[in-house]
Amino acid sequence: MVSAFFALCALLLPAPPPAHADTPLDLDAASRVTDTVGALGRRRGRVEAALDRLHAAHHIQLYVIYVHDFSGRSGTKWADATADRNGLGPQELLLAVATNPRMFAVSADKDSGLRKDQLARVAAIAIAPAVREHDWAGAAVGAADGYTAVLRGEPVRPPAIRPGSRDPGGDGLVPGERSTWMPVAGGAALCVGGIYVCTRRGRAARRRRAGVTRDRPVLATTTPPGLARLAQPLTPLPELDAEAALNLVATDEAVRTSAEEMVFATAHRGAQATRPFTEAVAYARGELADAFRLRLRLDETPHEDADVRRQALDEICSRCTSANRRLDAESEAFDRLRGLRADPALILERAETAARALAPRVGAAEAALTALARCRAGPALDLVADHPARARERLAFADAALAEARSALLVGSPARAVTSLRTAEVALAQGRAITSAALRRLHALTRTAPADPAARAVLAARGEVAAAEDYVATHRGAVGSPARTRLAAAGRELAGATTVTAALRARELAGAARALAERDVAGSAELGGVVLAGLLPATFGGGGTRARLTG
């Protein structure tokens, strides 16, 4: 029966060109092993055990990916591109194995703790012999055990060779570019005929690959090999569009929260100690910026071609996945540096000091606004008229959270204290942001405008973008993807604005972002939404780790 099925497929399907791997690929978020060609078979558990041993001994994560080939690139360039794509950090290595040409490459950060000579020794002794004899599992085990050995100062031992398939995935059923596998998938669907394919399950798998579940983004990727992957139906474009929007909001939240946490961590530990986390946030911001740029392009120049639109939406989800992975990779180390759980009493003392310092600033802003309103009322002042009241609201919320944290410490409940502390810190950060926005607006209204028209236009645009940013930042629990997309575009336009035209474009985008955000907030309020939006006890990290304080 099975042989007859494949014989029929051979007659109906066009002969596909040799499959090759996309460059770069998303790694499987559920495992350190991504096997797109089915190279490991029943030996996957042995590989995962070796990776666990390496991590337990030296806190180094080794990721392994198996593909058919490197798409014409050198192994090193392919591995580095995939590592960059997935935001791997200093203590994360990537072993990429191309089974068809029997090639491999290792991508390692210069700060990984492994010297070039050590990497070369492991490659020559523990990985190359296994790859040469198509022992795909042995290559990964040899790499993990080899790195463990060199870090312990022990000799690297060659693996015990156990050859596997000479060309796993070489039957052409493992997909490469969409132009290759889409026709094959269509033909395969005809061949399957009476074989039951659960559309609901396939659609859920595709949603996981894009990084979103029904309730919230998980930002996970799975790559099932062969026919199983081909049989999964594509997510309808409206659903994929919604997934991309959810990913953008969740990733923007992760980046914003991580950046807020960096302010506290840098004040506590210093810029040098927080450098790796600063780099992680910068990387995530870059990926998010590219995703927002794609989203705006889709919104402003919609494509009728479904394939073009699908490719752009997939790219948005992929960029968001990459940003979140990089932040998640640093979350454990960040917790150790920040010390929220190690010394909550010290963090509480500093937060209480910050709260006492904020109160007079709010009072000063309120007094200045009141004085200016007597002689200069108007729309420009209306933008910040309610800022003191909103800042006091955040301050009161922070005071309540700090009181709860102190109470939790007194009764010996440090976990509850940490959650309350983080919530208080977020409220204080928002209170400071709102107060600073009011003082910036006051300064802009009272200073002399530049004589140069371009400089005057840029100054006005800077005020509009800042006002939109302040509004989104302090209501972001209710603000959706369209407003965030236009705010990101306004910031890009403002960064390079030297002409009146560019400044006007930045103001236009900022105004659209503010209007869309206000609509979202109004809709949230009508539905009984959050009053103090965005004050969840989240912390540094991506979609997989930023809510860890709540659990």
Disulfide bonds with the S-S distance in Angstrom:
none
